[in-house]
Amino acid sequence: MPKITFLPDGNSIEVPSGTSILEAAKNCHAQVGYACGGVCACSTCHVYVKEGLASLSQQQENEEDILDKAFDVRATSRLGCQSKIGNADIVVEITRESRQAWFDEHPEERAKTG
């Protein structure tokens, strides 16, 4: 099974091929936002793929449209809810906006970081 690692905290998890980056993030408690519930209606699950970009599913037009609304989009930007993992390990960096969205969605965790 491929392994996905989330930066900057280093959380990682092995997942079956076909798992989305967002599903993997939830399963290993990585701080990736998902304000819309993972239905490609916002950009809070925006991540930068540092390694393994070619292993991800192809980007579709609806993902491109939502990424147009995200901050600091790069060539390696993907939405976690739309990116399915192939057979290779990947490393992603959680964007600042995604991490902030996660804390907004989980205020009890924000209080712990005080």
FENNOR-V903252 format. One record per pair of residues at least 6 apart in sequence whose ideal C-beta (glycine too) atoms are under 8 Angstrom apart, sorted by the first residue. I is the first residue (numbers start at 1). GAP is how many residues later the second one is. Records with the same first field share a line. If there is no record, write none. Layout:
BEGIN
I: GAP ; GAP
END
This chain:
BEGIN
1: 13 ; 14 ; 15 ; 16
2: 12 ; 13 ; 15 ; 50 ; 53 ; 83 ; 84 ; 85 ; 86 ; 87 ; 88
3: 9 ; 10 ; 11 ; 12 ; 86 ; 87
4: 8 ; 9 ; 11 ; 17 ; 20 ; 24 ; 81 ; 85 ; 86 ; 87 ; 88
5: 6 ; 7 ; 84 ; 85 ; 86 ; 87
6: 6 ; 19 ; 22 ; 24 ; 25 ; 26 ; 86 ; 87 ; 88
7: 43 ; 84 ; 85 ; 86 ; 87
8: 85 ; 86
9: 21 ; 22 ; 85
11: 14 ; 17 ; 18 ; 19
12: 16
13: 11 ; 14 ; 15
15: 8 ; 9 ; 12 ; 70
17: 67 ; 68 ; 69 ; 70
18: 66 ; 67
19: 65 ; 66
20: 18 ; 60 ; 61 ; 62 ; 63 ; 64 ; 65
21: 11 ; 24 ; 26 ; 35 ; 57 ; 59 ; 60 ; 62 ; 64 ; 69 ; 71
22: 10 ; 12 ; 16 ; 23 ; 58 ; 59
23: 15
24: 6 ; 61
25: 6 ; 7 ; 20 ; 55 ; 69
26: 6 ; 8
30: 64
31: 63 ; 67 ; 68 ; 71 ; 72 ; 78
32: 13 ; 15 ; 48 ; 62 ; 66 ; 67 ; 70
33: 11 ; 12 ; 64 ; 65 ; 66 ; 67 ; 68 ; 69 ; 71 ; 72
34: 10 ; 11 ; 46 ; 47 ; 67 ; 68 ; 71
35: 7 ; 9 ; 66 ; 69 ; 70
36: 6 ; 8 ; 45
38: 7 ; 42 ; 43
39: 42
40: 22 ; 23 ; 26 ; 39 ; 41 ; 42
41: 25
42: 24
43: 23 ; 24 ; 26 ; 27 ; 28 ; 36 ; 54
44: 53 ; 54 ; 57 ; 58
45: 34 ; 35 ; 36 ; 53
46: 21 ; 24 ; 25 ; 27 ; 31 ; 32 ; 33 ; 34 ; 49 ; 51 ; 52
47: 30 ; 31 ; 32 ; 33 ; 36 ; 45 ; 46 ; 47 ; 48 ; 51
48: 26 ; 28 ; 29 ; 30 ; 44 ; 45 ; 47
49: 7 ; 27 ; 28 ; 29 ; 34 ; 41 ; 42 ; 43
50: 26 ; 41 ; 42 ; 43
51: 38 ; 39 ; 40
52: 33 ; 36 ; 37 ; 38 ; 39
53: 23 ; 25 ; 37
54: 34
55: 30 ; 31 ; 32 ; 33 ; 34 ; 35
56: 22 ; 27 ; 28 ; 29 ; 30 ; 34
57: 25 ; 26 ; 27 ; 29
59: 19 ; 23 ; 24
60: 22
62: 20
63: 15 ; 16 ; 19 ; 20
66: 13
67: 6 ; 10 ; 11 ; 12
70: 7 ; 25 ; 27
71: 24 ; 25 ; 26
72: 23 ; 25
78: 14
80: 12 ; 18
94: 8
102: 7
103: 6 ; 7 ; 10
104: 6
END
